[in-house]
Amino acid sequence: MRQPLVVANWKMNMTSPEASAYCQSLRGLLPDEATRAEVVVCPPFTAIETVRAGFAGSYLRVGAQNFYPASKGAYTGEVSIAMLKALDCSYVIVGHSERRLHFGETAETIGNKVKVAVEHGITPILCVGETMSERSLGLTEKVIGQQLLTCLKHLRPAELEKVVIAYEPLWAIGTGKSATAEDAAQLAKYIREKLYRLMNGNTDAMRVLYGGSVTPNNIADFARADGVDGALVGGASLDPGKFAAIVRAFEVK
Ligand code: PGA
């Protein structure tokens, strides 16, 4: 049985003092012990230490939104995976569509990042998803299949089990227009089928999340959807009350 995973992607939001207040508030809203879902908050780099300290002594975990896949050296402005590890990050988001779009990240770079994260024992949350025009052309599965194959090509079967896949249709991100739970279930099934051979049939342990305009109002449907093991939450995760409500939806699954 896969443990649900609920991830907050704060994007470029929250100063360190704001993050500190958030952690206190979230801890007050969630039970002391993990009842079912694993909960991870991915703040900007500047608030990682604050969130780590704010969650100390609880089951809540801190993650990161990005890193640069070289070990160290002359890469002004970048942050390495070892730096994240030293701050107790257990997860890192990789291949988010905003990074592909605004920062020109290619499948090649993303594949490299996935490999480096796994090598360092940090779980990559690999985002895949189609645009609206790809969807209208009936290309959703083809596009996602291609993203999976190129971004995961450096991993061995046993390493693939350590990756979390987030299905995030681009047209649903930050638009208030989520996919349906049926769409999410269908894509979660497709993702497992696509990776079945590469993973020698061991896809049962691999978690697939849904992301894109998740809110407390629509999360119950996703939590019930077959093969959907959690959520990657952007906008709604900035409000501790909303994020806690989303986490609680997975406690009954
Ligand atoms: P959203 O973002 O929940 O604001 O749509 C999701 C994401 O980008 O991960």
Residues whose N, C-alpha, C, O or C-beta is under 5 A from the ligand:
A	BS01	PGA	N9 A172 I173 G174 T175 G211 G212 S213 V214 L232 V233 G234 G235 A236
